[in-house]
């Protein structure tokens, strides 16, 4: 069975990609994922804030007591490059790109143009096959309108595109008023791929301790509908690859995303839930699905059920909405008189 696919111009042995997680932060785990059939791996994000915090802490320590004892500053040397977040991350990129035969995609999460461009170039120089821009931004400033937020994304993509030659993926939020149009703009700005979607981790509220609670909940298959919708709408209509993310737990979920038109399918939660070896379950399940239908490669099924290829494109819009509501109302458990 031929599971090879093209993602952002990169040749992958399978469409399954291990997205950023603790499992992709360790070379041994990366090798396990490769052996289990992963077509590529995305390393955890390098956060510009972490690097800047290290720098600020060192400056604060070096200045402590400087007024009363200037010679004390001589006891505080510059931070050892081998111990900084940036060095450790760049070292992981170098080792992974050397040891693995599949593409190694670095992930960058920055706050200013300087963060994005400077670190992006360093990641390229370290050997990353591609760069994923994880633009994790919540518009809590009520003075920012939608156009200003879109402009921020586009400016980042354009700035990074000018500095690197490797492919760029943008991990996109679903919370835009016109995701389709914005996807077109991102592709025109230089994005080689869109990752649908960035899963925001909202805070919870502890009603006993009266404080915010930050707890991680792994995604479930029931959460994949929004990414499935926009994968199906965008397939074949933008000049960029599509990576479907969120809710991938079973081989059937992989098949669903590919039928909608995804070039690759990314998973994190299922690997954290079941272990790195679960990647083999997903890959073998996809191969079995194709084989059972007499298909020898992905081309025959990719995008088969995208909006562009189905008989009634309205199924992706209001027709689908009406049918879902009508079907729900007709379900036997909710017929007239059944609700107490």
N, C-alpha and C positions, 0 to 999 in steps of 0.2 A: 504493500500500500504506500503510495506516494503522498506524504503529508507536508511536503515542502511548500513554503509560502514566501512571498516577498513583503517585507515590512519596511517602509521608508527607504526602499532601495537596498535593504539588507536581505540576504538570503538566509532564511531560517529553516532548520530541518523539520520543524513542526510549528503550528500556529499557537501553541500553548506557551505563554510567557509568565514566569514567576515575577510578580510585581513586588515593589519595595516592602520589605518586612524584616524582622530579626533574622529570618532564615537566609536572607540575601546579604547579610552583613558579615558572613563568615565564609572563608574560602572552602572549608570542608563541606559546608552545607551547599554552597554553589555547585561543587562538583557532584554532590548527590542529586541535585536537581537536574543537572545536565545528563547524568546517567539515567535518570528516570524519564527522560524524553522532553525536557523543556527546550523550546526553540530559541529562547533568549532569557536573560535575567535583567531585572532592574534593581540596582543597588538602592539601599535606603537613602533618603534625602540628606544632602549636605546643607545644613541650615547656616546661613550667613550670620544669624544672630548668635549662634554658639561660638563661632570664631571671634566675633567682635566682643563677646562677653569675656572670652579668655584674654584678649588684648587689654580690655579695660581693667580687668582684675590685676594684670601684671603692672599696668601703669599706676594703679592705686597703691599697690604694694611698694613699688619703687619710689613713690613720692612720700610714703608714710615716714614721718620723722625727719624729712629732708631739711626742714627749717632749723630744728634743734641740733641735728647731727648730720651735716651734709655727707660726711664720709660713709654714713650707713648705707647710702645708695650703692656703694661699690660692692656690698655683700649680695645684692640682688642682681643676678645676671639676667640676660635676656632669656625668655622662655626657650627651652630646648625644642628645636624644630620637630624632633622625633616624637614629642609628647603632645603636639597640638592636634586639634580635631582635623584641621585641614590636611596635615601631613598624614595622619592615620587613614583618612579617606582616600587621599591620592595614592597611598601605598596599596590600599585594597584594590583600587582601580588598576594599578600596574600589575599586581600579582594575578588578579582575576583575568585580565585581558591576555596575560601570558599563558596561564594554565588552562583556561577554558577554550574550547573550539567554537562555541556559540557566541553570538554578540553579547557584549557587556554594556548595558545602558546605564550611565550615571544619572543621578537625579539631583536637581539643584532647586533649593528653595531660598530665594533672596528677598531683600526688601527695597533695594535701590538699584539704579542702573549700574552703578559701579560694582555692586555685589555680583550681579548676574554676569556682566561681561568679563570681569577679571577672573572669576572662578570658572566660568565656562571655558575659557581658553586653557586654563590649567588642567581641567578635566580632559579636554581634547588631547593636550600634550602628554597626559599620563596614559593614554591609550584607549579611552572610552570609544566604543563603536558608534554611539549616539548619545544624545543628551535629552533627558526628560525635564521640562520646566514645570515644576509643581507650584503653580501660582495659587497658593492657599490664602485667599483674601476675603474677609467678611466685611461687607460695606456697612459698618456700624456708624459711620459718619453720615448723619442725615443731610448734610449739605452737599454730598456727592450724588450726582444724578447718574443715570445709566450710561450716558455717553462718556462721562469722565472715567467710569470704571472700565468700559471697553477700551478706551484710549490707553489706559495704564497697561492692560494686557498687550495691546498691539505694540506699544512703545518698547516693552520688554522683549518681545519676540524679534522686532526689527533690530534692536541693539545687539542681541545675542547673535542673530543671523549675520550681522556685519563682522563679528569677531571669530566665528568658527566655521569650519568647512563640513563637519560631520552633521548627520541628520538631526533635526530638532523635533521633539514631540511636545505637545502642550497638554498637560492634564487639566481638563476643563471642568469648571463648575457647571451644574445644570441650571443655575439660577440667573439666566439671562432672559430678557423679554422676547428676544428673537434669536434663539440658538442657531437656527439654520443660516441666517444672514451673517451672524458673528463667526460661524465656522468658515464661511467663504472669506471673510476679512482676514482671519488668522492664516488661512492658506495663502492668501495673497501677500501677507506680511512676511512669509517665509517659513511657516510651520509645515513640516513634512508629514506630521501625523497629529491626530487629535485623539486623546484618551478620554473616553466617555464612561464614567465621569469621576471627578474627584469626590470622594465620600467625606463630607464634613463631619467632624466629631463634636457635636453640640454638648454643652454642659448639662448635667442633671442637677436637681435640687434635693438636698438632704433635709427632710422636714423635721428630723430629730435634732441634728446638730446645727441646723439653720445656716448651712453653707453650701457653696457649689460643690458638686461631686463630679469628678472626671473619671469616668469608667469606660473601658473599651468594650464594645459589643461587636463581635464578628458578624459579618454580613450573612444573609440567608438568600436562598434562591428567590424568595418572594420580593426581594428588593431590585431585581434586575429589569423590571418592566420599563422604567424610564430610559435606561441606557439602550434597551432593546428597541424602543420606539425611535429614538434619534439615530441609532445605527441604521435602522431600516429606511429612514427618511433620507439620510445623507449618502447612503451607498450609491456610488456611480455619479454623484452630482457635485463633488468637490475634488479638487486636485490635491488630495492628501490621503494618506492611509488612515484607517479607522481601527483603533484598539478599543475593544469592549471590555469594560471593567465593572465590578460589583455583582455580587450574588452568585458567582460561579462556584458550584459545589459538586455537581455531577457531570458525567459525560453528556447527558441530555442538555444541560445548560450550555455547554460548549457548542453543541450542534445548533441550538437555537440562535446563538449570536452569529454563527457563521451563515446560517440560512438568512439572517437579516442583512448580512453583508459585511461583517467584520473581517478585517485582514488578519488580525490576531485576537486572541482571547486571553485576558490577564486574570490572574487569581492570586489572592493573598490569604483570605480567611480560611479557605478550604485546606490550604497547606499548613496553616497554624493549627487548625482543628484536627486534621488527620495525619500530619507529618509530611515530610518531603516526598516520601514514596507515593503519596496520593497523586502526584503528577503522572506517574505511570498509569494509574487507573483512568485518569482523564484522557491521556493520549491513546491508550489501548481501546477505551470505550468509543472514541471518535473513529478510530480505524475500523472497529467492528460495525459501527453504524453505516459507514461507507460501504464496507464489504457486503453487508446484508442487502444493500440496494444496488449492488453491481457497479458501484462507482469506484474508479481507480485512483482518483485524486480529488483535491478540494475544488477545482475549477467547476465541476459539474454541479456543486451544491451551493457555493458561496453566492449570496445575494438572491437565491431562488425566491425567497419570500420578502424581498425588500419592496419598498413602495413602488419603485420603478418597474419591477418585474411582475407584480401580481395583477390579476385581471381588473380588480377594482381598487385603484389607489386610495379611494375614500375610506377604505378599511383602516388606514392609518390615522384617520381624522375623525370627523363627526359620526360617520357610519359606525365605526368601532365603538364609540361612546354610547350611541343609541342601542346597539346590539347587546352590549354588556349590561346596561340597565334593564333592558327588556328580558334578557336571560336570567338576571338575578331575581326579578319579580315573578318569573314563571317557575322558579325552583320549587319543588314539592314541599320543602320544609317551610316555605314562606307563603303558601297559598292562603287564600282568605279563610279566616277562622283558625289558622294554625298558630298564630301569635297570641300568647296569653298576656 
